[in-house]
Amino acid sequence: MMGLLGFWGMILPVAGVGSDTLQGKIVAGIVEPVAIGALGIVVDAKLDTGADSCSLDARDIQLFEKDGGKWVRFEVTGQDGRSETLEASLVRTVRIRGDDRSAPRRPVVRLSLCLGSVRRTVDVNLANRRGYSSPALVGRNFLAGRVVVDSGRERLTHPDCPAAPPR
């Protein structure tokens, strides 16, 4: 039978290894405010380590031609109720796993997102997220290597990034 000291000797080295994985990464809760683009529109986002990519609630999505390329114009509403119209070049369209086959493909644009002190420009699919718990979902394409999610907590951060470059 192992004594108490022997037990703690086995546990402590493991705890030390775990704390190293937080070095240089911010700790965030399962729901956090995220600032979008150069305008800094703030929306609540669910942080989802099981999702490959990010998704944003967008309304009045319109595809159009600009400078010889395909673009998307869409409206986003922030926590403060303010709506802004954004434009971004179309990266591609996707069908999200779990959507039924009749669901339209979603446009994907590249947007600058700020969570806490982390700013990254990532691919974001645009969809009507009215039925979801949060207007945005932040997936691994943003979180990987920069953010650790504490799923038992919420609202540990606020957007605090340098200004986003204009698009």
VOZA-802376 format. One line per field, with one value per atom (N, C-alpha, C, O, CB): atom name; x, y, z. Coordinates in Angstrom, 3 decimals. Each point is the difference from the previous one (the first is absolute). Glycine has a CB too. Example, Ala and Ser with C-alpha at 12.3 -4.5 7.8 and 13.67 -1.06 7.14 Angstrom:
// residues 2
site = [N  CA  C  O  CB  N  CA  C  O  CB];
c1 = [13.190  -0.890  0.900  1.036  -2.928  1.542  0.820  -0.770  0.509  0.675];
c2 = [-5.690  1.190  1.200  -0.019  -1.154  2.223  1.190  1.090  1.108  -1.736];
c3 = [7.800  0.000  0.000  0.665  0.581  -1.966  0.060  0.730  0.169  -2.314];
END
This chain:
// residues 167
site = [N  CA  C  O  CB  N  CA  C  O  CB  N  CA  C  O  CB  N  CA  C  O  CB  N  CA  C  O  CB  N  CA  C  O  CB  N  CA  C  O  CB  N  CA  C  O  CB  N  CA  C  O  CB  N  CA  C  O  CB  N  CA  C  O  CB  N  CA  C  O  CB  N  CA  C  O  CB  N  CA  C  O  CB  N  CA  C  O  CB  N  CA  C  O  CB  N  CA  C  O  CB  N  CA  C  O  CB  N  CA  C  O  CB  N  CA  C  O  CB  N  CA  C  O  CB  N  CA  C  O  CB  N  CA  C  O  CB  N  CA  C  O  CB  N  CA  C  O  CB  N  CA  C  O  CB  N  CA  C  O  CB  N  CA  C  O  CB  N  CA  C  O  CB  N  CA  C  O  CB  N  CA  C  O  CB  N  CA  C  O  CB  N  CA  C  O  CB  N  CA  C  O  CB  N  CA  C  O  CB  N  CA  C  O  CB  N  CA  C  O  CB  N  CA  C  O  CB  N  CA  C  O  CB  N  CA  C  O  CB  N  CA  C  O  CB  N  CA  C  O  CB  N  CA  C  O  CB  N  CA  C  O  CB  N  CA  C  O  CB  N  CA  C  O  CB  N  CA  C  O  CB  N  CA  C  O  CB  N  CA  C  O  CB  N  CA  C  O  CB  N  CA  C  O  CB  N  CA  C  O  CB  N  CA  C  O  CB  N  CA  C  O  CB  N  CA  C  O  CB  N  CA  C  O  CB  N  CA  C  O  CB  N  CA  C  O  CB  N  CA  C  O  CB  N  CA  C  O  CB  N  CA  C  O  CB  N  CA  C  O  CB  N  CA  C  O  CB  N  CA  C  O  CB  N  CA  C  O  CB  N  CA  C  O  CB  N  CA  C  O  CB  N  CA  C  O  CB  N  CA  C  O  CB  N  CA  C  O  CB  N  CA  C  O  CB  N  CA  C  O  CB  N  CA  C  O  CB  N  CA  C  O  CB  N  CA  C  O  CB  N  CA  C  O  CB  N  CA  C  O  CB  N  CA  C  O  CB  N  CA  C  O  CB  N  CA  C  O  CB  N  CA  C  O  CB  N  CA  C  O  CB  N  CA  C  O  CB  N  CA  C  O  CB  N  CA  C  O  CB  N  CA  C  O  CB  N  CA  C  O  CB  N  CA  C  O  CB  N  CA  C  O  CB  N  CA  C  O  CB  N  CA  C  O  CB  N  CA  C  O  CB  N  CA  C  O  CB  N  CA  C  O  CB  N  CA  C  O  CB  N  CA  C  O  CB  N  CA  C  O  CB  N  CA  C  O  CB  N  CA  C  O  CB  N  CA  C  O  CB  N  CA  C  O  CB  N  CA  C  O  CB  N  CA  C  O  CB  N  CA  C  O  CB  N  CA  C  O  CB  N  CA  C  O  CB  N  CA  C  O  CB  N  CA  C  O  CB  N  CA  C  O  CB  N  CA  C  O  CB  N  CA  C  O  CB  N  CA  C  O  CB  N  CA  C  O  CB  N  CA  C  O  CB  N  CA  C  O  CB  N  CA  C  O  CB  N  CA  C  O  CB  N  CA  C  O  CB  N  CA  C  O  CB  N  CA  C  O  CB  N  CA  C  O  CB  N  CA  C  O  CB  N  CA  C  O  CB  N  CA  C  O  CB  N  CA  C  O  CB  N  CA  C  O  CB  N  CA  C  O  CB  N  CA  C  O  CB  N  CA  C  O  CB  N  CA  C  O  CB  N  CA  C  O  CB  N  CA  C  O  CB  N  CA  C  O  CB  N  CA  C  O  CB  N  CA  C  O  CB  N  CA  C  O  CB  N  CA  C  O  CB  N  CA  C  O  CB  N  CA  C  O  CB  N  CA  C  O  CB  N  CA  C  O  CB  N  CA  C  O  CB  N  CA  C  O  CB  N  CA  C  O  CB  N  CA  C  O  CB  N  CA  C  O  CB  N  CA  C  O  CB  N  CA  C  O  CB  N  CA  C  O  CB  N  CA  C  O  CB  N  CA  C  O  CB  N  CA  C  O  CB  N  CA  C  O  CB  N  CA  C  O  CB  N  CA  C  O  CB  N  CA  C  O  CB  N  CA  C  O  CB  N  CA  C  O  CB  N  CA  C  O  CB  N  CA  C  O  CB  N  CA  C  O  CB  N  CA  C  O  CB  N  CA  C  O  CB  N  CA  C  O  CB  N  CA  C  O  CB  N  CA  C  O  CB  N  CA  C  O  CB];
c1 = [0.840  -0.840  0.880  0.980  -2.813  1.469  0.812  -0.351  -1.174  1.315  0.879  -0.221  -0.452  0.114  1.604  -2.232  -0.493  1.101  -0.261  -1.433  2.912  1.111  0.312  0.271  0.665  -0.972  0.230  -1.079  0.287  0.852  -2.376  -1.109  0.217  -0.127  -1.422  1.878  0.213  1.223  0.042  -1.112  2.050  1.172  -0.357  0.625  0.791  -2.425  -0.432  -0.860  0.061  0.025  -0.880  -0.924  0.725  -0.279  -1.545  2.729  0.612  0.738  -0.148  0.348  0.581  0.650  -0.998  0.255  1.668  -3.039  -1.019  -0.591  -0.213  -0.306  0.246  -0.553  0.981  -0.430  -0.875  2.588  0.995  0.008  0.149  1.211  -1.517  -0.038  -1.222  0.101  1.100  -2.357  -1.230  0.103  -0.497  -0.765  1.888  0.084  0.878  -0.196  -0.146  1.304  0.831  -0.812  0.359  1.583  -3.018  -0.788  -0.752  -0.502  0.276  0.133  -0.681  0.939  -0.452  -1.126  2.856  0.977  -0.237  -0.011  1.675  -1.850  -0.192  -1.400  -0.252  2.608  -3.266  -1.372  -0.956  0.214  0.349  -1.612  -1.000  -1.004  -0.235  0.527  -0.877  -1.049  -1.319  -0.162  1.694  -2.472  -1.299  -1.089  0.241  0.721  -2.151  -1.144  -0.694  0.447  -0.738  -0.785  -0.735  -0.744  -0.245  0.006  -0.123  -0.612  0.803  0.231  -2.536  2.734  0.815  -0.422  -0.470  2.402  -1.769  -0.233  1.170  1.164  -2.518  1.021  0.997  -0.261  -1.148  1.364  0.846  -0.126  0.281  0.936  -0.242  -1.518  0.085  0.491  -0.554  -1.295  2.889  0.450  0.509  0.174  -1.770  1.829  0.561  -0.971  0.427  0.930  -2.669  -0.991  -0.119  -0.544  -0.684  1.727  -0.026  -1.386  -0.262  2.273  -2.905  -1.334  0.164  0.634  -1.727  0.527  0.168  -1.251  -1.124  2.659  -1.301  -1.076  0.429  1.191  -1.963  -0.214  0.301  0.364  -0.615  -0.951  2.560  0.419  0.143  0.530  0.648  -1.653  0.243  1.347  0.231  -2.736  3.392  1.295  -0.164  -0.381  1.667  -0.998  -0.292  1.237  0.332  -2.746  3.097  1.212  -0.312  0.913  0.163  -2.344  -0.391  -0.332  -0.188  -0.657  0.773  -0.314  1.294  0.923  -3.118  2.258  1.192  0.183  1.121  -1.374  -0.857  0.110  -1.026  -0.808  1.667  -0.807  -0.866  -1.251  -0.005  2.011  -3.073  -1.256  -0.546  0.179  -0.659  -0.187  -0.519  -1.426  -0.320  2.629  -3.174  -1.374  0.036  0.437  -1.362  0.465  -0.010  -1.367  -0.611  3.111  -2.966  -1.301  0.213  1.042  -2.244  0.191  0.007  1.299  0.662  -2.141  1.823  1.227  -0.204  -0.933  1.509  0.317  -0.093  1.349  1.022  -2.846  1.825  1.208  0.028  -1.040  1.062  1.172  0.114  1.415  0.911  -2.700  1.964  1.314  0.637  -0.664  -0.104  2.086  0.741  1.454  0.583  -2.166  2.155  1.405  0.298  1.086  -0.466  -1.576  0.194  -0.089  0.302  1.094  -1.808  -0.108  -1.371  -0.825  3.259  -2.666  -1.269  0.121  0.965  -1.480  -0.469  -0.045  -1.325  -0.957  2.493  -1.564  -1.209  -0.247  0.908  -0.540  -1.608  -0.447  -0.975  -0.868  1.164  -0.154  -0.861  -0.116  0.824  -0.166  -1.688  -0.267  0.239  -0.406  -1.288  2.365  0.284  -0.531  0.163  1.909  -2.711  -0.522  0.781  0.140  -2.437  2.807  0.800  -0.831  -1.224  3.013  -1.098  -0.663  -0.769  -1.014  2.806  -1.302  -0.628  -1.216  -0.612  2.840  -2.582  -1.151  0.331  -0.853  -0.556  2.625  0.433  0.276  0.699  0.287  -1.536  0.245  0.952  -0.081  -2.197  3.176  0.954  -0.012  -0.178  1.635  -1.265  0.127  1.482  0.739  -2.981  2.667  1.398  0.093  -0.965  1.468  0.668  0.289  1.330  0.936  -2.242  1.384  1.246  0.012  -1.051  1.176  1.072  0.078  -0.414  0.258  1.593  -2.497  -0.454  1.202  0.703  -3.021  2.557  1.096  -0.459  0.703  0.254  -2.155  -0.587  -1.406  -0.430  2.722  -2.998  -1.262  0.140  0.764  -2.124  0.620  0.089  -1.389  -0.937  3.221  -2.384  -1.183  0.462  0.948  -2.024  0.430  0.396  -0.538  -1.161  1.192  0.832  -0.451  -1.151  0.037  2.276  -3.319  -1.164  -1.135  -1.164  2.686  -1.194  -1.057  -0.663  0.661  0.565  -2.531  -0.634  0.390  0.461  -2.401  1.750  0.413  -0.695  0.531  -0.116  -1.602  -0.719  0.527  -0.345  -1.669  2.849  0.543  0.957  0.809  -1.038  0.136  0.906  1.447  0.259  -2.139  2.797  1.410  0.257  -0.616  1.276  0.234  0.298  1.216  0.991  -1.960  0.893  1.181  1.044  -0.341  -1.084  2.686  1.111  0.805  0.379  -0.279  0.154  0.811  1.135  -0.059  -1.936  2.997  1.120  -0.204  -0.068  1.664  -1.695  -0.236  1.019  0.530  -2.962  2.690  0.838  -0.894  -1.010  2.649  -1.259  -0.737  0.923  1.193  -2.700  0.948  0.770  -0.710  -1.160  2.049  -0.175  -0.494  1.047  1.136  -2.445  0.947  1.001  1.068  -0.298  -0.145  1.692  1.110  0.467  1.027  -0.327  -1.450  0.386  -0.783  -1.231  1.765  0.197  -0.615  0.525  1.205  -1.429  -0.709  0.365  -0.951  -1.169  2.077  -0.403  -0.828  -0.225  0.944  -0.052  -2.161  -0.350  -1.205  -0.723  1.632  -1.102  -1.187  -1.211  0.055  1.350  -2.507  -1.239  -1.155  -0.135  1.082  -1.787  -1.170  -1.148  -0.150  0.890  -1.540  -1.106  -1.312  -0.254  1.545  -2.128  -1.267  -0.985  0.388  0.808  -2.463  -1.012  0.092  -0.400  -1.138  2.060  0.181  -1.086  0.211  2.260  -3.623  -1.081  -0.366  -0.326  -0.534  0.901  -0.379  1.110  -0.209  -1.379  2.756  1.143  0.106  -0.588  1.793  -0.457  0.111  0.842  -0.166  -0.078  1.133  0.863  0.059  -0.057  1.431  -1.260  0.059  1.302  0.081  -1.557  2.468  1.251  0.508  -0.299  0.868  0.204  0.667  1.472  0.322  -2.432  2.991  1.435  0.564  -0.068  0.220  0.404  0.518  1.518  0.677  -2.669  2.499  1.437  0.865  1.157  -1.744  0.056  0.837  0.397  0.980  -2.106  0.392  0.384  0.694  1.016  -2.945  1.395  0.448  1.369  0.764  -3.135  2.691  1.188  1.277  0.344  -1.472  1.816  1.288  -0.050  1.043  -0.207  -2.024  -0.097  -0.947  0.188  0.321  -1.541  -1.050  -0.275  -0.122  -0.905  0.930  -0.416  -1.402  -0.240  2.653  -3.340  -1.393  -0.300  0.189  -0.832  0.167  -0.491  -1.509  -0.715  2.634  -2.407  -1.410  -0.951  -1.213  1.960  -0.235  -0.846  -0.183  -0.657  1.412  -0.181  -0.072  -0.427  0.038  1.746  -2.189  -0.411  0.524  0.241  -2.298  2.228  0.318  1.221  -0.059  -2.353  3.512  1.252  0.824  0.963  -0.972  -0.360  0.779  -0.896  -1.225  2.822  -0.960  -0.695  0.954  1.217  -2.574  0.820  0.880  0.968  -0.423  -1.382  3.101  1.031  1.177  1.122  -1.836  0.453  1.027  0.305  -0.818  0.049  1.957  0.265  -1.016  -0.609  3.078  -2.648  -0.980  0.249  1.140  -1.347  -0.888  0.092  0.352  -0.404  -1.271  2.424  0.287  -1.301  -0.848  3.206  -2.527  -1.226  -0.039  1.041  -1.103  -1.147  -0.163  -0.571  -0.217  -0.108];
c2 = [-1.191  1.191  1.247  0.088  -1.333  2.193  1.204  1.011  0.221  -0.612  0.999  1.036  1.294  0.151  -1.210  1.999  1.269  0.786  0.628  -0.590  -0.053  0.721  -0.574  0.752  -0.239  -1.827  -0.629  0.380  0.192  -2.085  2.001  0.391  1.409  0.227  -1.720  2.450  1.388  0.111  0.857  -0.036  -1.659  0.007  -0.384  0.472  -1.031  -0.301  -0.380  1.086  0.198  -2.599  3.100  1.012  1.289  0.557  -1.544  1.480  1.301  0.129  1.034  -0.874  -1.134  0.181  0.137  0.750  -2.044  0.597  0.109  1.400  0.583  -3.040  3.010  1.352  0.999  0.948  -1.576  0.453  0.907  -0.028  1.042  -1.357  -0.858  -0.113  0.735  0.714  -2.935  2.052  0.647  1.505  0.656  -2.597  2.517  1.452  0.568  1.150  -1.296  -0.617  0.475  0.205  0.837  -2.014  0.438  0.130  1.323  0.372  -2.847  3.192  1.293  1.153  1.118  -2.040  0.663  1.063  0.693  -0.641  -0.618  2.559  0.791  -0.055  0.602  -0.980  -0.327  -0.112  0.665  -0.047  -2.104  2.766  0.564  -1.080  -0.937  3.230  -2.151  -0.907  0.735  1.126  -2.311  0.544  0.596  -0.986  -1.203  2.587  -0.864  -0.837  -0.523  0.243  1.052  -2.003  -0.612  1.046  -0.226  -1.858  3.217  1.128  1.242  0.334  -1.379  1.736  1.208  1.049  -0.351  -1.029  2.674  1.037  0.032  -0.108  1.468  -1.210  0.033  1.233  0.282  -2.822  3.286  1.159  -0.456  -0.760  2.370  -1.134  -0.410  1.146  1.098  -2.739  1.395  0.934  1.333  0.210  -1.298  1.984  1.319  0.871  0.888  -1.051  -0.087  0.798  -0.411  0.755  -0.461  -1.483  -0.451  -0.310  0.203  1.130  -1.818  -0.393  -1.174  -0.998  1.795  -0.685  -1.042  -0.881  0.488  1.023  -2.834  -0.989  -1.081  -0.229  0.690  -1.125  -1.161  -1.169  -0.198  1.005  -1.576  -1.159  -1.204  0.099  1.385  -2.615  -1.268  -0.502  -0.060  -0.492  0.193  -0.556  -1.507  -0.637  2.552  -2.486  -1.408  -0.703  0.122  0.427  -1.288  -0.714  -1.185  -0.591  1.296  -1.057  -1.082  0.476  -0.815  -0.385  2.509  0.556  0.337  0.561  0.362  -1.265  0.306  1.490  0.506  -2.692  2.896  1.396  0.875  -0.479  -0.269  2.022  0.993  0.229  -0.230  1.321  -0.632  0.312  1.290  0.261  -2.727  3.269  1.286  0.180  -0.301  1.274  -0.476  0.327  1.216  1.079  -2.025  0.762  1.087  0.038  -1.038  0.825  1.410  0.183  0.725  0.609  -0.542  -0.152  0.665  -0.291  0.913  0.895  -3.083  -0.434  0.131  -0.567  -1.043  2.370  0.229  -0.264  0.531  1.175  -2.534  -0.229  1.024  0.307  -2.788  3.026  0.969  -0.011  -0.573  1.990  -0.785  0.094  1.339  1.037  -2.528  1.445  1.227  -0.242  -1.020  1.674  0.266  -0.105  -1.343  -0.554  2.084  -2.048  -1.254  -1.254  -1.095  2.375  -1.133  -1.163  -0.094  0.905  -0.758  -1.252  -0.208  0.533  -0.287  -1.759  2.814  0.607  -0.314  -0.444  2.277  -1.584  -0.190  1.269  0.541  -3.058  2.976  1.124  -0.608  -0.787  2.581  -1.432  -0.584  0.945  0.896  -3.203  2.095  0.848  -0.798  -1.156  2.505  -0.693  -0.596  0.945  1.216  -2.429  0.647  0.802  -0.325  -1.163  1.233  0.979  -0.159  -0.091  0.138  1.085  -1.458  -0.089  1.264  -0.045  -1.496  2.677  1.283  0.287  1.062  -0.239  -1.767  0.176  0.738  0.115  -0.115  0.496  0.719  -0.996  -0.991  2.847  -1.596  -0.852  0.704  1.212  -2.275  0.286  0.533  -0.909  -1.212  2.231  -0.413  -0.766  -0.149  0.984  -0.144  -2.076  -0.305  -0.584  -0.561  0.160  0.543  -0.626  -0.717  0.501  1.263  -2.948  -0.778  -0.871  -0.371  0.365  -0.312  -0.873  -1.415  -0.462  1.882  -2.088  -1.374  -0.928  0.015  0.512  -1.331  -0.967  -1.296  -0.567  1.589  -1.484  -1.225  -0.124  0.864  -2.009  0.087  -0.322  -1.395  -0.825  2.297  -1.730  -1.293  -0.491  0.781  -0.184  -1.910  -0.615  -0.512  -0.781  0.122  1.081  -0.338  -1.380  -0.311  2.754  -3.274  -1.313  0.196  0.892  -1.875  0.161  0.114  0.766  -0.213  0.119  1.006  0.672  -1.032  -0.902  3.145  -2.101  -0.937  0.356  1.107  -1.446  -0.596  0.153  1.167  0.546  -2.993  2.836  1.097  1.369  1.018  -2.494  1.507  1.272  0.569  -0.734  -0.021  2.056  0.598  -0.015  -0.016  1.474  -1.452  0.085  1.370  0.992  -2.601  1.656  1.255  0.687  -0.657  -0.287  2.263  0.715  0.084  0.121  1.209  -1.395  0.122  1.234  0.175  -2.701  3.384  1.196  -0.013  -0.734  2.036  -0.521  0.115  1.280  1.092  -2.365  1.123  1.141  0.037  -1.029  0.942  1.287  0.198  -0.104  0.696  0.795  -2.374  -0.168  0.302  -0.298  -1.432  2.323  0.279  -0.631  0.303  1.866  -3.057  -0.645  0.258  -0.458  -1.359  2.546  0.385  0.827  1.015  -3.089  1.639  0.713  -0.684  0.372  0.431  -1.793  -0.773  0.500  -0.022  -2.002  2.475  0.368  -0.952  -0.210  2.656  -3.017  -0.872  0.276  0.326  -2.114  1.655  0.083  -1.430  -0.710  3.032  -2.735  -1.398  -0.072  0.979  -1.667  -0.488  -0.252  -0.167  -0.707  -0.384  1.759  -0.006  -0.277  0.674  0.963  -2.634  -0.213  0.861  0.201  -2.576  2.875  0.897  -0.764  -0.715  2.696  -1.826  -0.731  0.729  0.837  -3.009  1.853  0.471  -0.896  -1.163  2.038  -0.350  -0.771  0.328  -0.168  0.108  0.524  0.393  -1.103  0.306  1.189  -2.759  -1.104  -0.495  -0.933  0.303  1.238  -0.437  0.835  1.078  -1.818  0.246  0.689  1.278  0.892  -3.107  2.316  1.181  0.401  -0.859  0.179  1.978  0.448  -0.381  0.111  1.759  -2.307  -0.420  -1.273  -0.291  2.687  -3.138  -1.190  0.144  0.288  -1.759  1.273  0.086  -1.412  -0.650  3.029  -2.841  -1.359  -0.059  0.986  -1.565  -0.611  -0.253  0.846  0.267  -2.557  2.725  0.816  1.311  0.620  -1.647  1.465  1.172  -0.412  0.589  0.683  -2.274  -0.353  -0.671  0.246  -0.474  -0.610  -0.859  0.783  0.949  -2.489  1.113  0.578  1.329  0.508  -1.676  1.753  1.330  0.086  0.831  0.058  -1.762  0.118  -1.365  -1.003  2.960  -1.977  -1.192  0.291  1.054  -1.704  -0.285  0.207  -0.717  -1.212  1.443  0.536  -0.556  -0.109  0.991  0.015  -2.203  -0.186  0.221  0.058  -1.649  1.712  0.239  1.472  0.345  -2.511  3.037  1.437  0.775  -0.531  0.279  1.505  0.879  1.401  0.397  -1.784  2.128  1.431  0.332  0.842  -0.398  -1.122  0.260  1.090  0.504  -2.875  2.735  0.960  1.123  -0.057  -1.768  2.830  1.006  0.350  -0.065  1.009  -0.576  0.288  1.141  1.102  -1.885  0.507  0.975  -0.153  -0.278  0.251  0.209  -0.156  1.364  0.918  -3.287  2.487  1.199  0.084  -1.005  0.918  1.267  0.188  -0.968  -0.268  2.676  -2.925  -0.907  0.797  1.155  -2.732  0.974  0.696  0.181  -0.892  -0.066  2.092  0.188  -0.976  -0.404  2.824  -2.800  -0.935  0.722  -0.603  -1.302];
c3 = [0.000  0.000  0.000  0.740  0.481  -2.055  -0.163  1.090  0.296  -2.794  3.088  0.995  -0.658  -1.216  2.689  -0.672  -0.511  -0.699  -1.026  2.853  -1.304  -0.613  -1.381  -0.936  3.217  -2.412  -1.299  -1.000  -1.181  2.329  -0.685  -0.862  -0.539  -1.203  2.504  -0.419  -0.441  -0.893  -0.882  2.984  -1.894  -0.867  -1.426  -0.949  2.914  -2.120  -1.346  -0.641  -1.213  1.898  0.109  -0.531  -0.368  -1.062  2.449  -0.573  -0.217  -1.326  -0.650  3.084  -2.877  -1.294  -1.145  -0.942  1.814  -0.815  -1.045  0.004  -1.063  1.256  1.005  0.086  -0.597  -0.657  2.719  -1.860  -0.557  -1.510  -0.638  2.669  -2.612  -1.456  -0.543  -0.998  1.104  0.544  -0.452  0.023  -0.916  1.741  0.189  0.083  -1.104  -0.392  2.855  -2.981  -1.099  -1.266  -0.828  1.830  -1.173  -1.220  -0.050  -1.061  0.994  1.175  0.017  -0.325  -0.250  1.925  -1.674  -0.220  -1.344  -1.051  2.456  -1.349  -1.197  -0.585  -1.044  0.615  1.074  -0.505  0.978  1.211  -2.410  0.680  0.899  0.372  -0.763  -0.261  2.196  0.454  -0.186  0.469  1.222  -2.378  -0.276  0.395  0.100  -1.991  2.111  0.341  -1.242  -1.121  3.217  -1.898  -1.104  -0.829  -1.185  2.549  -0.773  -0.719  0.304  1.162  -1.067  -1.150  0.155  -1.029  -1.082  1.960  -0.549  -1.004  -0.994  0.386  1.286  -2.942  -1.070  -0.852  -0.342  0.326  -0.334  -0.886  -1.427  -0.251  2.104  -2.784  -1.401  -0.862  0.049  0.310  -1.153  -1.018  0.507  1.201  -2.633  0.486  0.299  0.793  0.737  -2.820  1.938  0.716  1.458  0.806  -2.938  2.492  1.385  0.530  1.185  -0.855  -1.178  0.442  0.960  -0.342  -1.837  3.372  1.016  0.056  0.118  1.218  -1.425  0.104  0.983  0.205  -2.586  2.987  0.832  -0.902  -1.048  2.868  -1.415  -0.777  0.910  1.107  -2.753  1.169  0.682  -0.497  -1.208  1.436  0.686  -0.365  -0.072  0.982  0.113  -2.260  -0.243  -0.537  -1.179  0.733  1.324  -0.413  -0.907  -0.574  2.704  -2.266  -0.894  -1.406  -0.903  2.878  -2.168  -1.319  -0.728  0.590  0.262  -2.127  -0.790  -0.213  0.044  -1.167  0.891  -0.400  0.713  0.796  -3.011  1.913  0.623  -0.841  -1.209  2.249  -0.371  -0.661  0.609  1.190  -1.659  -0.362  0.452  -0.480  -1.150  1.132  0.912  -0.372  -0.917  0.400  1.782  -3.406  -0.973  -0.666  -0.257  -0.137  0.124  -0.654  -1.317  -0.242  2.473  -3.066  -1.302  -0.769  -0.494  1.445  -1.040  -0.683  -1.511  -0.569  2.466  -2.529  -1.442  -0.648  0.435  -0.089  -1.396  -0.788  -1.117  -0.582  1.130  -0.863  -1.076  -0.565  0.597  0.461  -2.203  -0.659  0.357  0.026  -1.941  2.192  0.293  -0.386  0.368  1.537  -2.633  -0.415  -0.674  0.172  1.712  -2.644  -0.720  0.854  -0.475  -1.043  2.779  0.880  0.636  -0.130  0.573  0.247  0.702  1.429  0.709  -2.133  1.819  1.323  0.673  -0.635  -0.127  2.096  0.792  0.806  0.631  -0.502  -0.163  0.843  0.996  -0.378  -1.475  3.134  1.031  1.177  0.182  -0.896  1.506  1.162  1.282  0.124  -1.446  2.271  1.307  1.070  -0.101  -0.778  1.911  1.104  1.261  0.377  -1.427  1.703  1.209  1.260  -0.027  -1.107  2.244  1.313  0.336  0.696  0.060  -1.258  0.299  -0.885  0.118  0.610  -1.616  -0.881  -1.293  -0.880  2.901  -2.144  -1.206  -1.112  0.209  1.185  -2.583  -1.161  -0.955  -0.204  0.443  -0.816  -0.975  -1.219  0.111  1.716  -2.985  -1.236  -0.308  -0.040  -0.839  0.664  -0.294  -1.404  -0.519  2.974  -3.057  -1.282  0.117  0.623  -1.896  0.667  0.000  -1.248  -0.522  3.072  -3.018  -1.174  0.393  1.112  -2.110  0.052  0.217  -0.114  -1.011  0.103  1.937  -0.003  -0.664  -0.837  2.944  -1.718  -0.535  0.591  0.764  -1.019  -0.092  0.664  0.599  -0.502  -1.096  2.674  0.687  0.383  0.170  0.702  -0.743  0.601  1.358  0.077  -2.346  3.315  1.361  0.359  -0.262  0.907  -0.039  0.478  0.968  0.848  -1.136  0.164  0.876  -0.654  0.339  1.610  -2.903  -0.749  -0.908  -0.515  0.594  -0.271  -0.923  -1.441  -0.279  1.893  -2.491  -1.401  -0.696  -0.967  0.900  0.551  -0.639  0.445  -0.600  0.462  1.187  0.481  -1.048  -0.568  2.985  -2.672  -0.985  0.500  1.204  -2.022  -0.121  0.360  0.617  -0.392  -1.467  2.804  0.691  -0.626  -0.320  2.445  -2.299  -0.474  1.114  1.176  -2.783  1.225  0.946  -0.389  -1.158  1.552  0.603  -0.185  1.015  0.987  -1.858  0.645  0.935  0.801  -0.564  -0.987  2.902  0.882  1.125  0.419  -0.970  1.028  1.179  1.235  0.101  -1.386  2.233  1.246  1.166  -0.047  -1.003  2.096  1.216  1.190  0.277  -1.253  1.682  1.220  1.069  -0.126  -1.148  2.327  0.995  -0.683  -0.630  2.004  -1.250  -0.639  -1.283  -0.567  2.817  -2.703  -1.189  -1.211  -0.009  1.439  -2.454  -1.273  -1.062  -0.131  0.814  -1.439  -1.124  -1.150  0.209  1.348  -2.754  -1.191  -0.473  -0.346  -0.302  0.638  -0.276  -0.931  -0.190  2.434  -2.816  -0.820  0.909  1.005  -2.808  1.430  0.778  -0.958  -1.021  2.743  -1.393  -0.851  0.523  1.205  -1.764  -0.373  0.319  -0.078  -0.969  0.092  1.907  0.043  0.893  0.814  -1.208  0.239  0.924  1.229  -0.054  -1.818  2.979  1.228  1.026  1.201  -1.631  -0.038  0.906  0.987  1.147  -2.931  1.387  0.872  0.916  0.776  -2.515  1.661  0.812  1.269  0.088  -2.165  3.059  1.288  -0.078  0.831  0.276  -2.079  -0.152  -1.469  -0.881  2.897  -2.286  -1.388  -0.722  -1.223  1.899  0.053  -0.645  0.662  1.158  -1.742  -0.187  0.496  -0.381  -1.152  0.943  1.170  -0.256  0.085  1.043  -0.109  -2.043  -0.094  0.064  0.290  -1.627  1.055  0.134  -0.925  0.327  0.338  -1.826  -0.879  0.669  -0.412  -1.569  3.002  0.789  1.300  0.368  -1.356  1.682  1.351  0.060  0.934  -0.364  -1.542  0.054  0.281  -0.706  -0.877  2.632  0.351  0.721  0.412  -2.337  2.093  0.603  1.195  0.889  -3.118  2.249  1.020  0.615  -0.704  -0.518  2.555  0.736  0.525  0.590  0.065  -0.871  0.377  1.303  0.112  -2.525  3.416  1.264  -0.149  0.153  1.252  -1.703  -0.335  1.170  -0.203  -1.505  2.907  1.164  0.321  0.983  -0.116  -1.685  0.293  -1.235  -1.110  2.856  -1.564  -1.088  0.251  1.139  -1.540  -0.685  0.022  0.859  0.897  -1.251  0.058  0.702  -0.687  0.578  0.209  -2.015  -0.780  -0.512  0.106  -0.771  0.117  -0.808  -1.145  0.172  1.833  -3.166  -1.141  0.329  0.349  -1.928  1.464  0.351  -0.960  0.423  2.016  -3.728  -1.040  -0.608  0.058  -0.556  -0.086  -0.786  -1.134  -0.366  0.944  -1.124  -1.079  -1.142  -0.377  0.998  -1.161  -1.141  -1.240  -0.129  1.162  -1.946  -1.242  -0.791  0.005  -0.050  -0.629  -0.787  -1.159  -0.517  1.154  -1.046  -1.123  -1.173  -1.050  2.600];
END
